[in-house]
Amino acid sequence: MRLRTGAGLLAAALAAAATAGVIPAARADPSVVPAETAAGYAQAVAEARRRAGFAFAVPTRIPRSGGPLHAYAMPLFGAGDTIVSFDHSADCHGARYCSAGSFSVSRRPIAHERDRTGQPITRSLADGLFFTPEHAMADSFPAQVQWQSGGLTYTMAWSQLAPGEAPAVLGAIARTVTPP
């Protein structure tokens, strides 16, 4: 039997803890932070669930932001649709000009977006995820990843992610979504 010491012992202990679920895999990713770092996140989720009228899964991580974030729940476009906005200001309440991103749930199908010329810009990623890059047409739209689970369509959208990193960061967020 070979004994591990020093860095090897620490690495083995961390690997065992991660495998056992003691350390979430996303924790090692510096591009994401706990969703609870957004002020009012738990209250926004509770309000979004109340407005939707059904339970739905929520992310435990969000992309790292350059400053403090405030979570705000608001109705989306239809009955049962809901959104939690992550804003740079407590007074933003989901307005696009001061929102860093959002997490939404709806009963609609996944949106396969097209550019101004009609070319598809949404592409399929691994694990049933669909990614749409940040783009501008008559308005600007943040990068987003969508997926379906339990008859619901989930969308995580975030602005100002580095184009080469957006699919990986948003995919990492999607993998942290946990049931209610």
The 8 nearest C-alpha neighbors of each residue, nearest first, counted from 0:
[[1, 2, 3, 4, 8, 7, 11, 5],
 [0, 2, 3, 4, 8, 7, 11, 5],
 [3, 1, 4, 0, 8, 7, 5, 11],
 [4, 2, 8, 7, 1, 5, 11, 6],
 [3, 5, 8, 7, 6, 2, 9, 11],
 [4, 6, 8, 7, 9, 3, 10, 11],
 [7, 5, 9, 8, 10, 4, 3, 11],
 [8, 6, 10, 9, 5, 4, 3, 11],
 [7, 9, 4, 3, 11, 6, 5, 10],
 [8, 10, 6, 12, 11, 7, 13, 5],
 [11, 9, 7, 13, 12, 8, 6, 14],
 [10, 12, 14, 8, 9, 13, 15, 7],
 [13, 11, 9, 15, 10, 14, 8, 16],
 [14, 12, 16, 10, 15, 11, 17, 9],
 [15, 13, 11, 17, 16, 12, 10, 18],
 [14, 16, 18, 12, 13, 17, 11, 19],
 [15, 17, 13, 21, 19, 18, 14, 22],
 [18, 16, 22, 20, 14, 19, 15, 21],
 [19, 17, 15, 20, 16, 14, 21, 22],
 [18, 20, 16, 17, 21, 15, 22, 14],
 [21, 19, 17, 18, 22, 23, 16, 24],
 [20, 22, 16, 19, 17, 23, 18, 15],
 [23, 21, 17, 20, 16, 24, 26, 19],
 [24, 22, 25, 26, 20, 17, 21, 27],
 [23, 25, 26, 27, 22, 17, 28, 20],
 [26, 24, 28, 27, 23, 171, 31, 175],
 [27, 25, 28, 24, 23, 22, 29, 32],
 [26, 28, 25, 29, 24, 23, 31, 22],
 [27, 29, 25, 26, 30, 31, 24, 32],
 [30, 28, 31, 27, 32, 26, 63, 25],
 [31, 29, 63, 28, 62, 168, 32, 61],
 [32, 30, 62, 63, 61, 29, 28, 60],
 [31, 33, 60, 61, 63, 62, 34, 30],
 [34, 32, 60, 35, 36, 59, 61, 31],
 [33, 35, 60, 59, 61, 36, 37, 32],
 [34, 36, 37, 33, 40, 38, 41, 59],
 [35, 37, 34, 33, 38, 32, 68, 40],
 [38, 36, 68, 69, 35, 40, 70, 34],
 [37, 39, 69, 40, 70, 36, 68, 35],
 [38, 40, 42, 70, 41, 43, 69, 37],
 [41, 39, 70, 43, 42, 35, 37, 38],
 [42, 40, 44, 43, 39, 45, 35, 38],
 [41, 43, 45, 39, 40, 44, 46, 71],
 [44, 42, 72, 40, 46, 71, 45, 41],
 [45, 43, 47, 41, 46, 42, 48, 40],
 [44, 46, 42, 48, 43, 47, 49, 41],
 [45, 47, 49, 43, 48, 44, 72, 42],
 [48, 46, 44, 50, 72, 49, 45, 81],
 [49, 47, 51, 45, 46, 50, 54, 52],
 [48, 50, 46, 52, 47, 51, 45, 53],
 [51, 49, 47, 48, 52, 46, 74, 81],
 [52, 50, 79, 48, 49, 53, 81, 80],
 [53, 51, 49, 50, 48, 79, 54, 47],
 [52, 54, 51, 48, 55, 49, 79, 50],
 [55, 53, 48, 179, 56, 52, 51, 178],
 [56, 54, 179, 178, 53, 57, 48, 104],
 [55, 57, 178, 177, 179, 176, 58, 54],
 [56, 58, 176, 177, 59, 55, 178, 179],
 [59, 57, 176, 175, 60, 177, 172, 173],
 [58, 60, 34, 175, 33, 176, 57, 61],
 [61, 59, 33, 34, 32, 58, 172, 31],
 [60, 62, 34, 31, 32, 172, 33, 63],
 [63, 61, 31, 30, 32, 64, 168, 60],
 [62, 64, 31, 30, 32, 61, 65, 29],
 [65, 63, 66, 62, 67, 68, 99, 61],
 [64, 66, 63, 67, 68, 87, 99, 62],
 [67, 65, 64, 68, 87, 63, 88, 37],
 [66, 68, 87, 37, 69, 65, 64, 38],
 [69, 67, 37, 87, 86, 85, 38, 66],
 [68, 70, 38, 37, 86, 85, 89, 39],
 [71, 69, 85, 40, 39, 84, 37, 38],
 [70, 72, 84, 43, 83, 92, 69, 85],
 [73, 71, 83, 43, 47, 82, 46, 84],
 [72, 74, 82, 81, 75, 83, 47, 71],
 [75, 73, 81, 82, 80, 76, 50, 72],
 [74, 76, 81, 80, 82, 77, 73, 103],
 [77, 75, 80, 74, 78, 81, 79, 105],
 [78, 76, 80, 75, 79, 74, 105, 81],
 [77, 79, 80, 76, 51, 75, 74, 81],
 [78, 80, 51, 77, 81, 52, 105, 50],
 [81, 79, 105, 75, 77, 78, 104, 51],
 [82, 80, 74, 75, 104, 103, 47, 51],
 [81, 83, 103, 73, 102, 75, 72, 74],
 [84, 82, 72, 102, 71, 101, 103, 70],
 [83, 85, 101, 71, 93, 70, 100, 86],
 [86, 84, 70, 100, 69, 101, 99, 98],
 [85, 87, 98, 69, 68, 99, 88, 97],
 [86, 88, 68, 97, 98, 69, 99, 67],
 [89, 87, 91, 90, 86, 69, 97, 68],
 [88, 90, 69, 91, 86, 87, 92, 68],
 [89, 91, 88, 92, 86, 87, 69, 93],
 [90, 92, 88, 93, 94, 89, 97, 86],
 [93, 91, 90, 94, 71, 86, 89, 84],
 [92, 94, 84, 91, 98, 95, 86, 71],
 [93, 95, 91, 96, 92, 97, 98, 86],
 [96, 94, 98, 97, 93, 99, 91, 100],
 [95, 97, 94, 98, 91, 93, 99, 86],
 [96, 98, 95, 87, 94, 86, 91, 99],
 [99, 97, 86, 95, 100, 93, 85, 96],
 [100, 98, 86, 85, 158, 157, 87, 97],
 [101, 99, 157, 85, 156, 98, 158, 84],
 [100, 102, 84, 156, 83, 85, 155, 103],
 [101, 103, 155, 83, 82, 154, 156, 84],
 [102, 104, 82, 154, 81, 153, 83, 101],
 [103, 105, 153, 81, 152, 80, 82, 154],
 [106, 104, 80, 152, 107, 151, 81, 79],
 [105, 107, 151, 152, 108, 150, 80, 104],
 [108, 106, 105, 152, 109, 151, 110, 80],
 [109, 107, 110, 152, 106, 147, 151, 105],
 [108, 110, 111, 152, 145, 107, 146, 147],
 [109, 111, 112, 108, 145, 121, 107, 129],
 [110, 112, 121, 109, 113, 119, 120, 131],
 [113, 111, 121, 120, 110, 119, 114, 131],
 [114, 112, 119, 118, 117, 120, 115, 111],
 [113, 115, 117, 118, 116, 120, 119, 112],
 [116, 114, 117, 136, 113, 118, 135, 137],
 [115, 117, 114, 118, 113, 119, 136, 120],
 [116, 118, 113, 114, 115, 119, 112, 120],
 [117, 119, 113, 114, 116, 120, 115, 112],
 [120, 118, 113, 121, 112, 114, 117, 111],
 [119, 121, 113, 112, 131, 122, 114, 118],
 [122, 120, 131, 111, 130, 112, 119, 129],
 [123, 121, 130, 129, 120, 124, 131, 119],
 [122, 124, 129, 128, 130, 125, 121, 127],
 [125, 123, 128, 129, 127, 122, 126, 130],
 [124, 126, 127, 128, 123, 129, 170, 130],
 [125, 127, 128, 124, 146, 123, 170, 129],
 [128, 126, 125, 146, 124, 129, 123, 147],
 [129, 127, 146, 124, 126, 145, 125, 123],
 [128, 130, 123, 145, 144, 122, 124, 146],
 [131, 129, 144, 122, 121, 143, 123, 166],
 [130, 132, 121, 143, 142, 120, 144, 122],
 [133, 131, 142, 134, 130, 143, 141, 120],
 [132, 134, 142, 141, 140, 131, 158, 135],
 [135, 133, 140, 139, 132, 141, 136, 142],
 [136, 134, 139, 138, 140, 137, 133, 114],
 [135, 137, 138, 139, 115, 134, 114, 140],
 [136, 138, 135, 139, 115, 140, 134, 114],
 [139, 137, 136, 135, 140, 134, 95, 141],
 [140, 138, 135, 134, 136, 141, 137, 133],
 [139, 141, 134, 133, 135, 138, 142, 158],
 [142, 140, 133, 158, 157, 156, 143, 134],
 [143, 141, 133, 132, 156, 157, 131, 158],
 [144, 142, 156, 131, 155, 130, 141, 157],
 [143, 145, 130, 129, 155, 154, 169, 128],
 [146, 144, 154, 129, 153, 128, 109, 130],
 [147, 145, 128, 153, 152, 127, 129, 148],
 [148, 146, 152, 151, 153, 150, 149, 145],
 [147, 149, 151, 150, 152, 146, 153, 56],
 [148, 150, 151, 147, 152, 55, 56, 106],
 [151, 149, 148, 147, 106, 152, 105, 107],
 [152, 150, 106, 148, 147, 149, 105, 153],
 [153, 151, 147, 105, 104, 146, 106, 107],
 [152, 154, 104, 146, 145, 103, 147, 151],
 [155, 153, 145, 103, 102, 144, 156, 104],
 [154, 156, 102, 143, 144, 101, 145, 103],
 [157, 155, 143, 101, 100, 142, 141, 154],
 [156, 158, 100, 141, 142, 99, 143, 101],
 [159, 157, 141, 99, 160, 100, 142, 156],
 [158, 160, 161, 157, 141, 133, 99, 142],
 [159, 161, 165, 158, 162, 164, 157, 142],
 [160, 162, 164, 163, 165, 159, 158, 168],
 [163, 161, 165, 164, 160, 132, 133, 166],
 [162, 164, 161, 165, 166, 167, 160, 132],
 [163, 165, 161, 162, 167, 166, 168, 160],
 [164, 166, 168, 162, 160, 167, 161, 163],
 [167, 165, 169, 168, 164, 170, 130, 163],
 [166, 168, 170, 164, 165, 169, 171, 163],
 [169, 167, 171, 165, 170, 166, 164, 172],
 [168, 170, 172, 171, 166, 167, 165, 144],
 [171, 169, 167, 173, 172, 168, 166, 174],
 [170, 172, 168, 174, 169, 173, 167, 175],
 [173, 171, 169, 175, 170, 174, 60, 61],
 [174, 172, 170, 175, 171, 176, 169, 58],
 [173, 175, 171, 172, 176, 170, 58, 177],
 [176, 174, 172, 58, 173, 59, 177, 60],
 [177, 175, 58, 57, 173, 174, 56, 59],
 [176, 178, 56, 57, 175, 58, 179, 59],
 [177, 179, 56, 55, 57, 176, 54, 58],
 [178, 56, 55, 54, 177, 57, 176, 48]]
